[in-house]
Amino acid sequence: MKKKEDILKDLYATLAELQGTNWTEENKGLMEYLKIKLSVLYDILGEEVPEEYWEQIEEWAV
């Protein structure tokens, strides 16, 4: 089982990847994968994904 620190590192890396990707039609599947990964990581932590994260991700997706 992963330690909380490892999960948080993975979480931050996922957020950085979401922010750093150029969201064209060709890689929309990657965005959906990363959104699911974000949800799963928060679920493992026993927390809800903060609403502002979803709002920020939508902004990055333009």
PyMOL Python script that loads the backbone (N, CA, C, O; Angstrom):
from pymol import cmd

cmd.read_pdbstr("""\
ATOM      1  N   MET A   1       0.827  -1.176   0.000  1.00  0.00           N
ATOM      2  CA  MET A   1       0.000   0.000   0.000  1.00  0.00           C
ATOM      3  C   MET A   1       0.880   1.251   0.000  1.00  0.00           C
ATOM      4  O   MET A   1       1.877   1.323   0.719  1.00  0.00           O
ATOM      5  N   LYS A   2       0.497   2.230  -0.814  1.00  0.00           N
ATOM      6  CA  LYS A   2       1.280   3.457  -0.909  1.00  0.00           C
ATOM      7  C   LYS A   2       1.146   4.284   0.361  1.00  0.00           C
ATOM      8  O   LYS A   2       0.098   4.301   1.006  1.00  0.00           O
ATOM      9  N   LYS A   3       2.229   4.969   0.702  1.00  0.00           N
ATOM     10  CA  LYS A   3       2.177   5.905   1.816  1.00  0.00           C
ATOM     11  C   LYS A   3       1.497   7.192   1.346  1.00  0.00           C
ATOM     12  O   LYS A   3       1.483   7.504   0.155  1.00  0.00           O
ATOM     13  N   LYS A   4       0.937   7.927   2.299  1.00  0.00           N
ATOM     14  CA  LYS A   4       0.242   9.165   1.968  1.00  0.00           C
ATOM     15  C   LYS A   4       1.156  10.118   1.192  1.00  0.00           C
ATOM     16  O   LYS A   4       0.699  10.780   0.261  1.00  0.00           O
ATOM     17  N   GLU A   5       2.420  10.197   1.555  1.00  0.00           N
ATOM     18  CA  GLU A   5       3.354  11.089   0.867  1.00  0.00           C
ATOM     19  C   GLU A   5       3.489  10.713  -0.618  1.00  0.00           C
ATOM     20  O   GLU A   5       3.540  11.583  -1.488  1.00  0.00           O
ATOM     21  N   ASP A   6       3.546   9.409  -0.886  1.00  0.00           N
ATOM     22  CA  ASP A   6       3.659   8.940  -2.270  1.00  0.00           C
ATOM     23  C   ASP A   6       2.394   9.264  -3.057  1.00  0.00           C
ATOM     24  O   ASP A   6       2.460   9.651  -4.223  1.00  0.00           O
ATOM     25  N   ILE A   7       1.244   9.102  -2.409  1.00  0.00           N
ATOM     26  CA  ILE A   7      -0.033   9.411  -3.068  1.00  0.00           C
ATOM     27  C   ILE A   7      -0.101  10.897  -3.386  1.00  0.00           C
ATOM     28  O   ILE A   7      -0.538  11.284  -4.470  1.00  0.00           O
ATOM     29  N   LEU A   8       0.332  11.732  -2.444  1.00  0.00           N
ATOM     30  CA  LEU A   8       0.314  13.175  -2.676  1.00  0.00           C
ATOM     31  C   LEU A   8       1.274  13.571  -3.803  1.00  0.00           C
ATOM     32  O   LEU A   8       0.952  14.444  -4.608  1.00  0.00           O
ATOM     33  N   LYS A   9       2.449  12.938  -3.867  1.00  0.00           N
ATOM     34  CA  LYS A   9       3.388  13.216  -4.961  1.00  0.00           C
ATOM     35  C   LYS A   9       2.745  12.866  -6.295  1.00  0.00           C
ATOM     36  O   LYS A   9       2.843  13.628  -7.256  1.00  0.00           O
ATOM     37  N   ASP A  10       2.087  11.711  -6.351  1.00  0.00           N
ATOM     38  CA  ASP A  10       1.403  11.269  -7.562  1.00  0.00           C
ATOM     39  C   ASP A  10       0.278  12.245  -7.917  1.00  0.00           C
ATOM     40  O   ASP A  10       0.073  12.567  -9.087  1.00  0.00           O
ATOM     41  N   LEU A  11      -0.437  12.707  -6.910  1.00  0.00           N
ATOM     42  CA  LEU A  11      -1.520  13.659  -7.106  1.00  0.00           C
ATOM     43  C   LEU A  11      -0.990  14.955  -7.717  1.00  0.00           C
ATOM     44  O   LEU A  11      -1.544  15.452  -8.698  1.00  0.00           O
ATOM     45  N   TYR A  12       0.083  15.502  -7.140  1.00  0.00           N
ATOM     46  CA  TYR A  12       0.641  16.753  -7.655  1.00  0.00           C
ATOM     47  C   TYR A  12       1.210  16.573  -9.055  1.00  0.00           C
ATOM     48  O   TYR A  12       1.101  17.475  -9.886  1.00  0.00           O
ATOM     49  N   ALA A  13       1.811  15.430  -9.325  1.00  0.00           N
ATOM     50  CA  ALA A  13       2.323  15.159 -10.672  1.00  0.00           C
ATOM     51  C   ALA A  13       1.171  15.097 -11.679  1.00  0.00           C
ATOM     52  O   ALA A  13       1.297  15.576 -12.806  1.00  0.00           O
ATOM     53  N   THR A  14       0.057  14.506 -11.265  1.00  0.00           N
ATOM     54  CA  THR A  14      -1.119  14.430 -12.135  1.00  0.00           C
ATOM     55  C   THR A  14      -1.661  15.823 -12.421  1.00  0.00           C
ATOM     56  O   THR A  14      -1.994  16.137 -13.564  1.00  0.00           O
ATOM     57  N   LEU A  15      -1.750  16.656 -11.397  1.00  0.00           N
ATOM     58  CA  LEU A  15      -2.229  18.026 -11.591  1.00  0.00           C
ATOM     59  C   LEU A  15      -1.288  18.799 -12.511  1.00  0.00           C
ATOM     60  O   LEU A  15      -1.746  19.563 -13.361  1.00  0.00           O
ATOM     61  N   ALA A  16       0.017  18.609 -12.351  1.00  0.00           N
ATOM     62  CA  ALA A  16       0.991  19.295 -13.206  1.00  0.00           C
ATOM     63  C   ALA A  16       0.837  18.838 -14.655  1.00  0.00           C
ATOM     64  O   ALA A  16       0.945  19.640 -15.582  1.00  0.00           O
ATOM     65  N   GLU A  17       0.584  17.543 -14.840  1.00  0.00           N
ATOM     66  CA  GLU A  17       0.400  17.026 -16.195  1.00  0.00           C
ATOM     67  C   GLU A  17      -0.878  17.576 -16.819  1.00  0.00           C
ATOM     68  O   GLU A  17      -0.900  17.910 -18.004  1.00  0.00           O
ATOM     69  N   LEU A  18      -1.932  17.668 -16.029  1.00  0.00           N
ATOM     70  CA  LEU A  18      -3.172  18.261 -16.532  1.00  0.00           C
ATOM     71  C   LEU A  18      -2.935  19.703 -16.965  1.00  0.00           C
ATOM     72  O   LEU A  18      -3.413  20.130 -18.015  1.00  0.00           O
ATOM     73  N   GLN A  19      -2.193  20.448 -16.150  1.00  0.00           N
ATOM     74  CA  GLN A  19      -1.955  21.851 -16.459  1.00  0.00           C
ATOM     75  C   GLN A  19      -1.019  22.012 -17.647  1.00  0.00           C
ATOM     76  O   GLN A  19      -1.187  22.932 -18.447  1.00  0.00           O
ATOM     77  N   GLY A  20      -0.039  21.134 -17.769  1.00  0.00           N
ATOM     78  CA  GLY A  20       0.991  21.313 -18.778  1.00  0.00           C
ATOM     79  C   GLY A  20       0.679  20.747 -20.150  1.00  0.00           C
ATOM     80  O   GLY A  20       1.497  20.883 -21.060  1.00  0.00           O
ATOM     81  N   THR A  21      -0.461  20.125 -20.332  1.00  0.00           N
ATOM     82  CA  THR A  21      -0.777  19.479 -21.599  1.00  0.00           C
ATOM     83  C   THR A  21      -1.551  20.413 -22.509  1.00  0.00           C
ATOM     84  O   THR A  21      -2.434  21.141 -22.058  1.00  0.00           O
ATOM     85  N   ASN A  22      -1.220  20.391 -23.790  1.00  0.00           N
ATOM     86  CA  ASN A  22      -1.955  21.169 -24.778  1.00  0.00           C
ATOM     87  C   ASN A  22      -3.185  20.344 -25.179  1.00  0.00           C
ATOM     88  O   ASN A  22      -3.058  19.308 -25.832  1.00  0.00           O
ATOM     89  N   TRP A  23      -4.373  20.811 -24.783  1.00  0.00           N
ATOM     90  CA  TRP A  23      -5.568  19.997 -24.924  1.00  0.00           C
ATOM     91  C   TRP A  23      -6.196  20.111 -26.302  1.00  0.00           C
ATOM     92  O   TRP A  23      -7.105  20.910 -26.526  1.00  0.00           O
ATOM     93  N   THR A  24      -5.694  19.299 -27.215  1.00  0.00           N
ATOM     94  CA  THR A  24      -6.285  19.214 -28.544  1.00  0.00           C
ATOM     95  C   THR A  24      -7.270  18.053 -28.562  1.00  0.00           C
ATOM     96  O   THR A  24      -7.328  17.264 -27.619  1.00  0.00           O
ATOM     97  N   GLU A  25      -8.033  17.955 -29.627  1.00  0.00           N
ATOM     98  CA  GLU A  25      -8.990  16.841 -29.735  1.00  0.00           C
ATOM     99  C   GLU A  25      -8.294  15.488 -29.640  1.00  0.00           C
ATOM    100  O   GLU A  25      -8.863  14.529 -29.119  1.00  0.00           O
ATOM    101  N   GLU A  26      -7.059  15.411 -30.143  1.00  0.00           N
ATOM    102  CA  GLU A  26      -6.349  14.128 -30.153  1.00  0.00           C
ATOM    103  C   GLU A  26      -6.042  13.608 -28.751  1.00  0.00           C
ATOM    104  O   GLU A  26      -5.934  12.398 -28.552  1.00  0.00           O
ATOM    105  N   ASN A  27      -5.902  14.501 -27.787  1.00  0.00           N
ATOM    106  CA  ASN A  27      -5.539  14.000 -26.461  1.00  0.00           C
ATOM    107  C   ASN A  27      -6.596  14.277 -25.396  1.00  0.00           C
ATOM    108  O   ASN A  27      -6.271  14.360 -24.212  1.00  0.00           O
ATOM    109  N   LYS A  28      -7.839  14.418 -25.797  1.00  0.00           N
ATOM    110  CA  LYS A  28      -8.923  14.566 -24.818  1.00  0.00           C
ATOM    111  C   LYS A  28      -9.047  13.312 -23.951  1.00  0.00           C
ATOM    112  O   LYS A  28      -9.428  13.403 -22.784  1.00  0.00           O
ATOM    113  N   GLY A  29      -8.732  12.162 -24.503  1.00  0.00           N
ATOM    114  CA  GLY A  29      -8.769  10.919 -23.722  1.00  0.00           C
ATOM    115  C   GLY A  29      -7.787  10.959 -22.559  1.00  0.00           C
ATOM    116  O   GLY A  29      -8.063  10.425 -21.485  1.00  0.00           O
ATOM    117  N   LEU A  30      -6.632  11.599 -22.780  1.00  0.00           N
ATOM    118  CA  LEU A  30      -5.647  11.737 -21.714  1.00  0.00           C
ATOM    119  C   LEU A  30      -6.224  12.578 -20.585  1.00  0.00           C
ATOM    120  O   LEU A  30      -6.022  12.263 -19.412  1.00  0.00           O
ATOM    121  N   MET A  31      -6.933  13.636 -20.925  1.00  0.00           N
ATOM    122  CA  MET A  31      -7.530  14.474 -19.891  1.00  0.00           C
ATOM    123  C   MET A  31      -8.534  13.670 -19.071  1.00  0.00           C
ATOM    124  O   MET A  31      -8.553  13.770 -17.844  1.00  0.00           O
ATOM    125  N   GLU A  32      -9.360  12.881 -19.732  1.00  0.00           N
ATOM    126  CA  GLU A  32     -10.339  12.069 -19.003  1.00  0.00           C
ATOM    127  C   GLU A  32      -9.637  11.061 -18.095  1.00  0.00           C
ATOM    128  O   GLU A  32     -10.063  10.834 -16.962  1.00  0.00           O
ATOM    129  N   TYR A  33      -8.564  10.462 -18.596  1.00  0.00           N
ATOM    130  CA  TYR A  33      -7.782   9.522 -17.784  1.00  0.00           C
ATOM    131  C   TYR A  33      -7.226  10.224 -16.552  1.00  0.00           C
ATOM    132  O   TYR A  33      -7.315   9.693 -15.445  1.00  0.00           O
ATOM    133  N   LEU A  34      -6.648  11.419 -16.731  1.00  0.00           N
ATOM    134  CA  LEU A  34      -6.059  12.145 -15.618  1.00  0.00           C
ATOM    135  C   LEU A  34      -7.121  12.600 -14.614  1.00  0.00           C
ATOM    136  O   LEU A  34      -6.861  12.633 -13.411  1.00  0.00           O
ATOM    137  N   LYS A  35      -8.313  12.948 -15.100  1.00  0.00           N
ATOM    138  CA  LYS A  35      -9.409  13.308 -14.189  1.00  0.00           C
ATOM    139  C   LYS A  35      -9.807  12.112 -13.328  1.00  0.00           C
ATOM    140  O   LYS A  35     -10.046  12.252 -12.129  1.00  0.00           O
ATOM    141  N   ILE A  36      -9.876  10.943 -13.949  1.00  0.00           N
ATOM    142  CA  ILE A  36     -10.212   9.721 -13.207  1.00  0.00           C
ATOM    143  C   ILE A  36      -9.112   9.420 -12.190  1.00  0.00           C
ATOM    144  O   ILE A  36      -9.397   9.077 -11.043  1.00  0.00           O
ATOM    145  N   LYS A  37      -7.853   9.552 -12.616  1.00  0.00           N
ATOM    146  CA  LYS A  37      -6.731   9.298 -11.721  1.00  0.00           C
ATOM    147  C   LYS A  37      -6.789  10.246 -10.522  1.00  0.00           C
ATOM    148  O   LYS A  37      -6.551   9.832  -9.387  1.00  0.00           O
ATOM    149  N   LEU A  38      -7.103  11.507 -10.774  1.00  0.00           N
ATOM    150  CA  LEU A  38      -7.240  12.493  -9.704  1.00  0.00           C
ATOM    151  C   LEU A  38      -8.326  12.063  -8.712  1.00  0.00           C
ATOM    152  O   LEU A  38      -8.133  12.124  -7.498  1.00  0.00           O
ATOM    153  N   SER A  39      -9.461  11.632  -9.245  1.00  0.00           N
ATOM    154  CA  SER A  39     -10.563  11.171  -8.386  1.00  0.00           C
ATOM    155  C   SER A  39     -10.149   9.965  -7.550  1.00  0.00           C
ATOM    156  O   SER A  39     -10.457   9.894  -6.361  1.00  0.00           O
ATOM    157  N   VAL A  40      -9.457   9.027  -8.169  1.00  0.00           N
ATOM    158  CA  VAL A  40      -9.030   7.814  -7.468  1.00  0.00           C
ATOM    159  C   VAL A  40      -8.036   8.156  -6.360  1.00  0.00           C
ATOM    160  O   VAL A  40      -8.128   7.620  -5.256  1.00  0.00           O
ATOM    161  N   LEU A  41      -7.091   9.040  -6.650  1.00  0.00           N
ATOM    162  CA  LEU A  41      -6.104   9.404  -5.637  1.00  0.00           C
ATOM    163  C   LEU A  41      -6.777  10.067  -4.432  1.00  0.00           C
ATOM    164  O   LEU A  41      -6.438   9.777  -3.285  1.00  0.00           O
ATOM    165  N   TYR A  42      -7.722  10.949  -4.703  1.00  0.00           N
ATOM    166  CA  TYR A  42      -8.441  11.576  -3.588  1.00  0.00           C
ATOM    167  C   TYR A  42      -9.274  10.547  -2.837  1.00  0.00           C
ATOM    168  O   TYR A  42      -9.396  10.616  -1.614  1.00  0.00           O
ATOM    169  N   ASP A  43      -9.849   9.591  -3.567  1.00  0.00           N
ATOM    170  CA  ASP A  43     -10.636   8.544  -2.924  1.00  0.00           C
ATOM    171  C   ASP A  43      -9.758   7.727  -1.971  1.00  0.00           C
ATOM    172  O   ASP A  43     -10.179   7.386  -0.865  1.00  0.00           O
ATOM    173  N   ILE A  44      -8.543   7.420  -2.409  1.00  0.00           N
ATOM    174  CA  ILE A  44      -7.609   6.675  -1.559  1.00  0.00           C
ATOM    175  C   ILE A  44      -7.315   7.470  -0.290  1.00  0.00           C
ATOM    176  O   ILE A  44      -7.181   6.904   0.794  1.00  0.00           O
ATOM    177  N   LEU A  45      -7.217   8.797  -0.442  1.00  0.00           N
ATOM    178  CA  LEU A  45      -6.956   9.647   0.718  1.00  0.00           C
ATOM    179  C   LEU A  45      -8.195   9.820   1.587  1.00  0.00           C
ATOM    180  O   LEU A  45      -8.112  10.336   2.702  1.00  0.00           O
ATOM    181  N   GLY A  46      -9.349   9.384   1.072  1.00  0.00           N
ATOM    182  CA  GLY A  46     -10.589   9.514   1.821  1.00  0.00           C
ATOM    183  C   GLY A  46     -11.150  10.928   1.800  1.00  0.00           C
ATOM    184  O   GLY A  46     -11.833  11.355   2.730  1.00  0.00           O
ATOM    185  N   GLU A  47     -10.849  11.644   0.725  1.00  0.00           N
ATOM    186  CA  GLU A  47     -11.292  13.026   0.606  1.00  0.00           C
ATOM    187  C   GLU A  47     -11.986  13.244  -0.736  1.00  0.00           C
ATOM    188  O   GLU A  47     -11.851  12.444  -1.662  1.00  0.00           O
ATOM    189  N   GLU A  48     -12.729  14.342  -0.817  1.00  0.00           N
ATOM    190  CA  GLU A  48     -13.363  14.742  -2.074  1.00  0.00           C
ATOM    191  C   GLU A  48     -12.404  15.654  -2.844  1.00  0.00           C
ATOM    192  O   GLU A  48     -11.653  16.423  -2.244  1.00  0.00           O
ATOM    193  N   VAL A  49     -12.436  15.563  -4.156  1.00  0.00           N
ATOM    194  CA  VAL A  49     -11.638  16.482  -4.964  1.00  0.00           C
ATOM    195  C   VAL A  49     -12.214  17.886  -4.767  1.00  0.00           C
ATOM    196  O   VAL A  49     -13.416  18.086  -4.942  1.00  0.00           O
ATOM    197  N   PRO A  50     -11.376  18.857  -4.407  1.00  0.00           N
ATOM    198  CA  PRO A  50     -11.882  20.215  -4.221  1.00  0.00           C
ATOM    199  C   PRO A  50     -12.532  20.746  -5.504  1.00  0.00           C
ATOM    200  O   PRO A  50     -11.999  20.571  -6.600  1.00  0.00           O
ATOM    201  N   GLU A  51     -13.672  21.385  -5.354  1.00  0.00           N
ATOM    202  CA  GLU A  51     -14.412  21.900  -6.510  1.00  0.00           C
ATOM    203  C   GLU A  51     -13.563  22.842  -7.354  1.00  0.00           C
ATOM    204  O   GLU A  51     -13.680  22.865  -8.579  1.00  0.00           O
ATOM    205  N   GLU A  52     -12.705  23.622  -6.691  1.00  0.00           N
ATOM    206  CA  GLU A  52     -11.876  24.559  -7.461  1.00  0.00           C
ATOM    207  C   GLU A  52     -10.894  23.836  -8.380  1.00  0.00           C
ATOM    208  O   GLU A  52     -10.469  24.402  -9.387  1.00  0.00           O
ATOM    209  N   TYR A  53     -10.522  22.586  -8.052  1.00  0.00           N
ATOM    210  CA  TYR A  53      -9.666  21.807  -8.951  1.00  0.00           C
ATOM    211  C   TYR A  53     -10.398  21.526 -10.259  1.00  0.00           C
ATOM    212  O   TYR A  53      -9.842  21.688 -11.344  1.00  0.00           O
ATOM    213  N   TRP A  54     -11.672  21.096 -10.136  1.00  0.00           N
ATOM    214  CA  TRP A  54     -12.437  20.809 -11.355  1.00  0.00           C
ATOM    215  C   TRP A  54     -12.602  22.074 -12.194  1.00  0.00           C
ATOM    216  O   TRP A  54     -12.495  22.028 -13.419  1.00  0.00           O
ATOM    217  N   GLU A  55     -12.864  23.207 -11.531  1.00  0.00           N
ATOM    218  CA  GLU A  55     -13.013  24.470 -12.252  1.00  0.00           C
ATOM    219  C   GLU A  55     -11.709  24.833 -12.958  1.00  0.00           C
ATOM    220  O   GLU A  55     -11.719  25.254 -14.115  1.00  0.00           O
ATOM    221  N   GLN A  56     -10.589  24.667 -12.259  1.00  0.00           N
ATOM    222  CA  GLN A  56      -9.291  24.983 -12.856  1.00  0.00           C
ATOM    223  C   GLN A  56      -9.002  24.065 -14.039  1.00  0.00           C
ATOM    224  O   GLN A  56      -8.507  24.525 -15.068  1.00  0.00           O
ATOM    225  N   ILE A  57      -9.302  22.791 -13.908  1.00  0.00           N
ATOM    226  CA  ILE A  57      -9.068  21.844 -15.001  1.00  0.00           C
ATOM    227  C   ILE A  57      -9.878  22.253 -16.233  1.00  0.00           C
ATOM    228  O   ILE A  57      -9.380  22.187 -17.357  1.00  0.00           O
ATOM    229  N   GLU A  58     -11.113  22.672 -16.021  1.00  0.00           N
ATOM    230  CA  GLU A  58     -11.939  23.126 -17.153  1.00  0.00           C
ATOM    231  C   GLU A  58     -11.319  24.348 -17.827  1.00  0.00           C
ATOM    232  O   GLU A  58     -11.376  24.475 -19.050  1.00  0.00           O
ATOM    233  N   GLU A  59     -10.729  25.245 -17.039  1.00  0.00           N
ATOM    234  CA  GLU A  59     -10.045  26.396 -17.620  1.00  0.00           C
ATOM    235  C   GLU A  59      -8.831  25.972 -18.430  1.00  0.00           C
ATOM    236  O   GLU A  59      -8.570  26.521 -19.501  1.00  0.00           O
ATOM    237  N   TRP A  60      -8.086  24.992 -17.921  1.00  0.00           N
ATOM    238  CA  TRP A  60      -6.907  24.511 -18.631  1.00  0.00           C
ATOM    239  C   TRP A  60      -7.297  23.849 -19.947  1.00  0.00           C
ATOM    240  O   TRP A  60      -6.498  23.790 -20.882  1.00  0.00           O
ATOM    241  N   ALA A  61      -8.519  23.355 -20.015  1.00  0.00           N
ATOM    242  CA  ALA A  61      -8.939  22.563 -21.171  1.00  0.00           C
ATOM    243  C   ALA A  61      -9.314  23.419 -22.387  1.00  0.00           C
ATOM    244  O   ALA A  61      -9.656  22.877 -23.437  1.00  0.00           O
ATOM    245  N   VAL A  62      -9.254  24.724 -22.258  1.00  0.00           N
ATOM    246  CA  VAL A  62      -9.662  25.572 -23.389  1.00  0.00           C
ATOM    247  C   VAL A  62      -8.569  25.690 -24.401  1.00  0.00           C
ATOM    248  O   VAL A  62      -8.738  26.364 -25.417  1.00  0.00           O
TER     249      VAL A  62
END
""", "prot")
cmd.dss("prot")
cmd.show_as("cartoon", "prot")
cmd.util.cbc("prot")
cmd.orient("prot")
